[in-house]
Amino acid sequence: MSNAGHIISWALRVGAALIMTQSLFFKFSGAEESIYIFSTLGMEPWGRIATGIAELIASILLLIPRTTWLGASLGAATMAGAIFFHLTTLGIVVKDDGGQLFVYAIITLLCCITLLVMERQKIQAVLHGTFSK
């Protein structure tokens, strides 16, 4: 990967990790908005806590070069779920947030998908049992 590629990769990794980790306080502290979201989905409190744990693990994995692809996979799956629920149950705007949570989910999903494309050689190596670096 070129120097520019490394810079882009790190920007995507840090961006996705920051978006996911900034929401952890709200999920783990039981903030009103988080409780509202997961109650609406019928997944309070277990869904809120599980989602927070998944986002924390994804964020950590994203920042470790060897596991970036795993973090991007977990992050993409988590954000795809969030977007699905926004489109089917919650709506784009949740509790007058102006769609901010929805936009963050889309940005994070795009970062993770881009990272998966950038990491495709590592993913193929793992699938073929030849991953060593």
Secondary structure, 3 states (H helix, E strand, C coil): CCHHHHHHHHHHHHHHHHHHHHCHHHHHHCCHHHHHHHHHCCCCCHHHHHHHHHHHHHHHHHHCHHHHHHHHHHHHHHHHHHHHHHHHHHCCCCCCCCCHHHHHHHHHHHHHHHHHHHCHHHHHHHHCCCCCC
